[in-house]
Amino acid sequence: MPEGDTVWRAANTLRAALEGQQLTSCDVRVPRYATVDFTGETVDSVASRGKHLLIRVGGWSIHSHLKMEGTWHVYAPGARWRRPAFQARIILTTANAQAIGFELGVLDILDDEDEAVGHLGPDLLGADWDADLALTRLAADAARPVGLALLDQRNIAGLGNVYRNEICFLRGVDPRTPVGQAGDLQKMIDLSHRTITANKNRNQRVTTGDRRPGRHFWVYGRENKPCRRCGTTIELGLLGDNPLEERQIYYCPYCQRRPT
């Protein structure tokens, strides 16, 4: 699933193409919004909030969430699409560009965008990033595994599974460790902010500082391979609030020892 930095870049691309531009056509290919037509309206702004993307036009917000397969493309008028037409969920056209949302996991037209993003915690890549509020929310449930608390968008908006695993490794904390035993949470939050900020303009995120192929991550996707620090075999597990919501965790059992 795309993380906050991916959505931040998508918003920047859409902003450059759409913001301040009048729509010459609008095609929403979601049955419940089939009659929506913003043709003639001007796009007021484009913004990301965590993993959510908002295109504001005509007093409404076009809200999208990429989920697993979604993506936004921008093309010059008449250019050939790189995805099949049946995957398009929305097409916004101006005199100079065409923005297309393909296979969007969520697409809504809202008169109150707080319905979609009002519950979110501080946005790691937002201009209004609030580290103190993030700390308050992350620390609120001391018994919850820190790996779940970091992924909870109500605490901090923008982290996904890649960052969750890498941040836990860099802080030497097993993702299953209760928040109350996970050490200095402020340092964990500051590291999360620095790491995602460093990657926001990169198409390929890197947490090791090594951009060579296959060396981007410390633990993510590296099960059964040696830890880059100590050589211990990286292990793979599952973590979730319930079996239907479990996500993969990667960790070094030596560098990230669980508290006794």
N, C-alpha and C positions, 0 to 999 in steps of 0.2 A: 504494500500500500504506500503511495507517495507520502512523503513527510512534509513538514512545514516549509523547508527550503525549496522543494520542488514546486509547491503551490505559490510561494513568493515569487519565483522566477516566472511562472505562468502569468501571474497578475501583472508583472512588469511588462511582459510581451503584449498582453491584451491592452494594457494602459496606453502603450505607445501607439497601438493600432486604432483604438476606439475612443479614448477619452477626448471629449470636446467635439466629436464627430457626429454628424447626422446619419441615422440609419436609413439607407435606401431600400432595404428589405429586411424582414425578420421572419424566420421560419422555425417555429418551435415544434419539434416532432415527438412530443409527449402528449398522449391523448387528452389528459385533463387540462392541458394548456393549449390545445389545438387552435383555439380562437384568439389567443393572445397575439397582438401585432403591434410592435413598437415602431413600425415604419414611419419616418418623418420626425421621430423623437431624437433628441441629442443625448448621447451617453455622458452622464454627469461625472462619474468616477468609476474606477476599478480598484478593488482592494482585496487583500488576502487577510484572513483571520485564522491563525493556526492552519488547519488543513482545509479550510473553507474558502471559497472564492465568491466575491460579490461584485456584480456589474450593476451599477445604479443608473436607472434610466426612467424618465417620465414619472417620477414619484414612486417607482417600484424598485425592487432588488431582484435581479436574476441570481439565484443562489445555486452554486454547484459544489459537489464533493466528488473527487475523482474515484474514491474507493480503490479497487484493485486494478481495473482496466482503463479507467478514464484518462482523457488527455484533451488539451485544447491546442488547436493548430491555427496559425494565421497565414493566409495566402494572399498573394497579389490577385486582383480580379482576373478571372479566367484561368488561373493556374490549376494544374492537375492535383487533385487531392492524393495524399499518401495513405489514406484509409478508405475502405469501401463506403459508398454513400449510405448503405443501410445501417451503418454504425453511428451516423450523425444524429445527435439529439437536439441540437439547436444550431442555427446558422444566422449570424449577424453580419450584414454587409453594409459597407460604406462606399463612398466614391473611390477610395484608395485601397481598401483591404476587405478581406472576408475572414471572420473568426468563426471557427467551427468547434463545437464540443462533441467529441466522439466517446461513446460508451460511458457517459458520465454515470457514476453510481447513484447520484442524487441530482435532480434538477427541479427547482421550485421557483415560482414567481411569487414574491412576497411583498405585501404592503408594509410589513413590520419585520425587518431582518432579525430582530432579537429573537424571533421564533426559532431561528436556526443557530444563532451564535451567542445569544444572551447568556447561556449557561457556561460559556468557555472561561477558563482561567486566563491569566496574563499571557499575551502572545509573545513568544520569544523573539520574533522578528518584527514586532510592532513598534511604532514610534512611542507608544505609551507603555512599553515594557515596565513591569513593576516587580522587582525581585523580592521585595518585602512581602507583597501579597502572595506571590508564588510560594514563599517559604511558609507562610501561614497555612495555606491550603494543603501543601504537601505534608506538613507535620500534623495535620488535624486528626489523622487516624494512625496512631502509633503502632497498632498491631497489624496493619496491612502490609503485605510484602512490598518492598520498595520498588520492585520491578513492575508491579501493577499501578502503584501510585504515580510513577513517572509517565506511564502511558495514559493515565486518566486525564482527558482534555479539560476537565473541570478544575484541575490543579494547575497544569501548565499546558498551554496550547502550542502544538507544533511538533512534539517529539513522537516518533514512531518506533517500530521495533528495532531498526538498525541503531538509532541513537540510544535507545534504552539499554541495549546490550553493551554497546561501546562505553557509555558513560559509567555503567556499573563496573566494568572491568577497570577503567582508568581510575576509579575511586576505590578499587580493591574490595568491592562489596558483591556478594552473591545476590542475584536478583530476588531470591526467595527470603532474604533477610527482612524482618519487620522494620518498618520505618523508624521506630524508636531505638533500634540497635544498628542503624545504618551509618552512624558516624555524623560528620559535619554536613548537615543538609544544605547549609548556605553555600559551601564549597561545591556540592553536587549541582546546585542550581546555577551557580556562576560558571561552572565548567560546561553545563548544557548550553548556556547562552553563548559562551565564547566559541564552542565547537560548531554550533549550527550557524552562527554568524560568519565564521571563517569559510563555511561551505556554501553560503547562499548564492554566490556567483559562479559556482562550479557545476558543470554538468555531471561530474562524477565526484561524489562526496568521498572525503579522505579523513580518517581520524588518526592515522599513524604518522602523518607527515611525509609518507613515502608514496609518491604518485605512480610508481612502477606497477604494471599489471599484476594483479594477484597479491599486492601488498598494502592495499588501502585500509584494511580493518585489522583490529587486534583479535577479535573473537567471532564476530558475526559471520555466519556461513562457513566456519572453519572447524566444524566437528571432526574429531579423530585426527586432527593435525596438531603439531607441537605448538605450545604457547610461545609467542615471540619473545617473551621475557624469561621464562624459566624452563621451557621445554616440556612441561607436563602436557599430556594430551587434553585438548579442548573437548568438553563434553556438551551434549545436547539434551535439553529437557523441555518440558511444557509447563506453562504457568498461566493461570486464568482464574477468574472469580468462580467459574463453573466449567464443566467439561466442554460445553459448546463454545466457550470463549477463549479456550487455551491458545496461546501463541508460543512459538519456539523461543527458548532462551539458550544462549551460548555462554559458556563460562569456563574459566580455568579453576579447577578445584584446589589448586595450591595458592594462586595469587588472590583468589576470591573465597577464602575460607568462611564457612557459615559459623555464626556464633554458637557456642555450646549452650 
